[in-house]
């Protein structure tokens, strides 16, 4: 073998399994398919979106679903000027944490604001739903500025 020769071998990394989502995420995804967003109420009264099976403070099971709005406030964001192939939009957009109306926590999703100068912490955004929904987070195509919807 020559001194500068590099050894290489193909390596395929995959996770060939499926899992069930359970009753909490299952409810959340079913509601998304119907064009609705739900959270879950914690023991101290806060509403978490997306819902979790257990209270992060106490570890208790949670099962009280709460409808929330499909519009809310951007709490923080990051601009993506050059989207990659697996990003949700094929043009520049923002990843944002969005606290939906009626929720006490923020969820991460894409915002199609048109330009970076149109994005701002505190701006109101509204969900833009896919026409054909199947029960997955991508049923919300993205969020758009509420003024533009």
Buried (B, 14 or more C-beta within 10 A) or exposed (E): EEEEEEEEEEEEEEEEEEEEEEEBBEBBBEBBBEEBBBBBBBEEEBBBBBBBEEBEEEEEEBEEBBEBBBBBBBEEBEBBEEBEEEBBBEEBBBBBBBBBEBBBBBBEBBBBBBEEEBBEEEBBBBBBBBEEBEBEBBBBBBBBBEEEE
